Amino acid sequence: AILSEKPQGAPAAERIHMAPAPASATPSSAEGHHSLTTVKELKDLPTGCLESSSTSTEDGETETASHPETADDAELLADGTTETERMVDTAPPMATPEATPEGSDIVATPTKVPPKGKGKGKGKAPAPTAPGTLSGSGSDAGKGEAKGKAKGKGKVSAVEPTKPEVKPAQDLKTIPWTRYVVGAQITEGTIWDQVNEVYEHDHIMEALPMDEIEKRFGKATGQGVAVVKKEVKKPKTVKLSSIAQEQRFQIEVCLRTLPVGLNTGSKAARAIQDLDRSVMSCEAMSSLRRFLCPTDEQEQELRAKRRERSETPEPLIWDPVEQYMEELLVISGCSLRLSCWEFLYNLSERLAQLQENLQRFERMVRCFLTSTEIPVLLSLVLAFGNYLNGGKNEKRLGRADGFHVELLGRPGGLDLVNDTQGRNVRQLIFETFCEKYPSHSERLFEELAPVFDLVQRRIGKDAQGVPALRKSVRVEIEDLDKQLSQLKSEFTKKHHEMKECLKLIDNPAEKFVIEIPREFDDAKQHIDDLIRKKDTTLQQFKVVLANFKAETYRGDSIVVDGQLKDGNPKSEMTSEVWCKIWDNFFVPPERVLSFDAKRQKSLIEPRFCKDQPLTVESLALLWGLTKEEPRRRSTTVCPRKGVPAATRRRASA
């Protein structure tokens, strides 16, 4: 059946030409062409039905082909086919020879050998073929295995893996290994027996960082990898009904902004009990007292909910705010402790600042009580006034023995007396004082230094954008009196709270019981000393005012019914008005603003707005008392005659 013709005088085996299949051959089961069977497959055939002959392929492998002498001599089998037909039908496809030798009587149809690959043939056996044609040409030709040496055996049942199925949350990158399965590639007696024993016994799979694996090795078509997070159901927490939602929001913000050393109630309780200033700041103390220390109502509600939950098997899980509050309950009188400690925390700094300001004001008062140059200056001003008020105004204004000092720096005084060129009379007064009494002028500024030290000057703009010189008095005796009175009242209140807190503390060895009462006693002594000193200084200031006959002054003008009216002529003199009178006398705002912006920045601000001491030189610069030096004559040599130009001009004259 394989041979189309049988040449005379030659064995059939010698007329079969075997050629190796090309590497690029493709399966051709649909075409029904087959190559010769292998040796192993032929040996499996029934013995005695075919004769065997061997041929050698190009790669040296010996293949055996069995055939009868003639197709007519073949015995019929039970299904009506001959042994020869059965042999050819079960043989694999025959490779197409690259070239047919001359004289060969074989008619070979081109066939393709399937490439190496996976997959086993399925389907029924091919139908019998007629003599003279290649087997497998029908449409029902079976498919054989295409990997390695082709085999036409039936389907083998696959071995199931022993490991449980794994289902990641997303597609992951694979590891390119050769998989071994017990019962297929792995038999007993290898190292993999020990590996699998450890794998199962120690639950190695459960130790994997699955979230990290999926995050780092997930297949992503875009830039990001969507990792499916497992939703963890949070337990329901218990909250106090007495805390409103708006108040709870403020408390939660306070809780998140606390330092690390106070982020739990137990840490805060320990710091309060130990009076630990390294952990507890004044700001943190205020926040704890205002927001996190439970009130009496909140304390009762916390304890009630704790009792109710203790009677049920369900555990009590507080909200973070309530958890913090409950941990602070271990401190008896927590809110009172914080209130007293907060008052004492920065009290020493407050007392030191009050004492310093009181000393500065005291120096100002003393300079007017002890000055020897102020009478000289006032006598010169008195002389100017009597001279200007002579003549027809003498009966009303002239021949004065004194004047109210508000004339020096209040509106409506010396600021109204200007010459025809707009120069104020104070310019001439200072020029005369510095020229006629130079030693007195230098000592005067030294004596008045405490007054100028209390006044702060700043060049800016008002609400309408007009340049203005702002002045403020740093220390006023009236403010000191109010601050000390308020401090005394606050001390009395906190001292009472301290006594109430001591009643709530059972342990007499606590730091609060030992240290806080002693600190209150020291603070009381210091406050009392400052109050006595303030009273003394205030009395001295009143003596100064009486000495200058300036207990009152004419108040600022006021607008009544759209008309400007004079202020109260009997307004009580204050320390602010007193200091500004003297500062405006020497440094009036209108004189400072008369300079252009460039000269203000380069000359005026460094000397008058940077807390520099006021001197005779700075006063002369402000009032234009410094005379410019005369220009020197030019001594340029004439290039033609070699003599100075001034000489040439005189000669020509």
C-alpha positions, 0 to 999 in steps of 0.5 A: 500500500505504501509503494505506488509501483513494485519494480521487478527484481528488487526487494521492496525494502530497498525501494523505500527512500527515507529522508529526515524531516525538515526542522521547519515542518508543520503538522499536516494531519488534515492532509492525511500524509504519514511518515514511516513508523519507528522501530518501537512501534513496528516491534509492537505489531503481531509477529509473523504478519510482516517482514522486516527490513532496515534502512538508515536515516541521515542522522544515523537512526535505524528505522525498520519498515515491515511490508508484505511481498504483495498486497494480494498476499496479505491476510484479511483481519477480522475487520476486513483490512489487511495487516499491511493496511493496518500498519500504514494507518497506524504509522506517523506521517512520513517526512518529505525527502529533500530530493528523490534519487534518480531511478527511484520508483517511489512517488512521495507526496510532500508532507510536513512534520509537526514541530516540537510542542505540547498537546496530545492527540485526541479523536478516533482511529483513522478509517481504512485507506484503499491500496495505492494511497497514503493513509491518513488522508481522510478528514478524521485523521487522528492527531498525535503528540508533537513533542519529542518523538511522536507517539500515538498513545491515548490520553493519560490522566494528569496528576493533581497537585498536593498544595491547596489552591491560592487565589491572590487579590490581583494578577501577579508576576510569575516565577519562571521555574520548572514545576515538580509535582509529587507522583509525576516528577517527584518520587520518594527519597528526595530532599523535597520530602523534607521541604514539603514536611516543613512547608506543611508543618510550619505553615510557611504560606501564612508567614508570607507578607501577602499585602507587600507581595501584591503591592510590589509584584502585581501586574499593572497595565497603568502606572498604579496598582489597585490593591484591594484592602481588606476592610477591617470592621472597627469595634464600636466605641463608647462616647459621653453624651454630655460632650456636644459634637462641636465641643468634641471636635475641639477636644480631638484637635487638642488631643492631636496637637499634644506633644509625644510626652502627653499623647496618652492620659497615663503620661499626662497623669504622671507628669502632673503628679511629678510636676515635670516641667520638662514635659509639661509646658504652660500651653499644654497645661492650659489645653489639658485643663480646658478640654481634657480634664473631665468636669464633675458631670463628665466624671460621673458619667464615665464612672456610670458607664464603666459600672454598666459595662462591668455587668455585661460580658461585652468589653468596654472600648472608649473613644480616644477622648473618653479614654484620655479622660478616664486615665486622668481620673487617677489624679485627684483634683486634676483640674484644680492642680493644673489651674494652680500650677499654670498660675505659678508656672510663668508667675516669676517671669510676670513679676520680673517684667512688672518689676523692670517696668516699675524701675524704668518709670521710677527712673523717669520720675527721679530725673525730674526730682533731681535735675539741675538743667531743667530749670535752666532750659525753662528759664530760657523759654520763660524769657522768650515768652516774656519778650514775645508777650511784651508791649501791648500784650504785656498786661495779659500775657507778659511779665510771667513768672512761670507757665504750664508745661503743656505749652512745650509739646501740646497742640496750641502751644509753641507749635503755633509760633513760627517766623515768616519763613515757617521756622518754629520758635523752638529752633531759635530757643535750642540754638540759643541754649546750645550756643550760650550754655553748651555744658548745660545742654549736654547734661540736660540730655543726660538727665532726660534720657529716662524720659526719652527711653520710655517713648517709642517713635515709628514713622508710618502712615495713618488710615488715609495713607498720609505719612505720620510719626507715631509715638507710644509710651512703653510704661505708664504708671496707671497701667502698672497699677491695673496690672498689679491689682489684677495680679493680686486678685488672681493670686487670691483666687488661685490661693483659694483653689490651692487650699481646696485641692489640698483637701482632695489629696490624701497622700501628704508626700506628693510633690503638689502638697510639698512644693505648691504651698511654698511657691504660693507663699513666695509669690505672695511676698513678691507681689506685696513688695511690688504693690508697695513700690508701685504706690511709692512711685505713683506718689512721687509722680504726683509730687513731680506734677505738683512741683510743675503745677501740672496736676491737670491739663487741657484735654484734647478737642472733641466734636460736638454736633459737628463742631470742634470744641475745646477739651476739658481744661481740668483733665487729670494729668497722666504719665502718658501725656506727661512723657509725650509733652517733653518728647514733642518739645524736642522731637515734634512730629511735624519737624520729622516729617519735613524731611524727604523720604530718603533723608528720613530713612538715612538720617532721621530713623537711625537717630530717632526711631531705633532707640538711640539716646537723644544727644545735642548732635541729633537735636542739631541735625533735626532742627538744622542748627549745624552750619555748613562749612564755607566752600573752599576756593578752587586751586585748579592750575591753569593748563596754559599759564601754570597759575591758580585760576583764582589768581588769574581772576584777581589779576584780570580784575 
